[in-house]
Amino acid sequence: MEDPAGAGRPEIGNPVHVRLGHLVHAVDDWATERDVNRAEAVRRLVSNGLDVWPKSASSLPDEFECIASTGDVEAAVQVWYDGESYAITLVETGDVLGITREPLVAAAIEGTGFLGYEPITITELRELRDGEEDAVAYPHLVERGREILANLPKRAVELLSMTQLSWDEQEQLVVELTTDIGSLTEGQFERRYKRLDKALQQDVDQAIREFADNAVGSDDWD
């Protein structure tokens, strides 16, 4: 039997002690802006600074789900989300442009992804047409990229809203969490649980307590 006290907490690993010196105030300010503690802030900053992410959409972990596919010609950019991080990929190549936990940064990466189409000319993609030798292949995508970069806060809010489930979707998630308790890994449970409204989280907590109480009284309890 697993220790109930540790339920729900993702594995973090052994502590690493490091002196931040004059950086500690900047880290604390960064953490306060995002409503996280210092340890989580350091983990996010280190993750964002390391080049350890998957290189292609096909190598993204299974937890990532596509929440937005933008562009009406070969859907230029896709936005993926796993409950914590955003991944931005190019549809044509599958390349991962970047992964971040910050919606504002995700919006910037997405806009830059559209602008990446600017140097691609029509002559490189389809038969040459008169007078189009120097035309941008997807001018509307380039324009969309400029629009995103000009309205980063607005786009960041849009990304956040995409990750929020409807009430019906959350209720379905409650059913999954309360009926598949034994089959979900700790990480899978945590990611789903975090997407619920607080009232529905309480419903899940109550169901888990009842599950534990019933298990204690059953012949199958170890």
Salt bridges, closest charged atoms under 4 A:
ASP28 OD1 - ARG38 NE 2.87
GLU33 OE1 - ARG34 NH1 3.23
GLU40 OE1 - ARG43 NH2 3.06
GLU40 OE2 - ARG44 NE 3.03
GLU40 OE2 - ARG101 NH1 2.50
ASP51 OD1 - LYS55 NZ 2.83
GLU63 OE2 - ARG191 NH2 2.99
ASP72 OD1 - HIS140 NE2 2.79
GLU84 OE1 - ARG101 NH2 3.24
GLU84 OE2 - LYS194 NZ 3.17
GLU102 OE1 - ARG34 NE 2.87
GLU102 OE2 - ARG44 NH1 3.91
GLU110 OE1 - ARG155 NE 2.80
GLU118 OE2 - ARG146 NH2 2.90
GLU147 OE2 - ARG144 NH1 3.03
GLU158 OE1 - ARG155 NH1 2.84
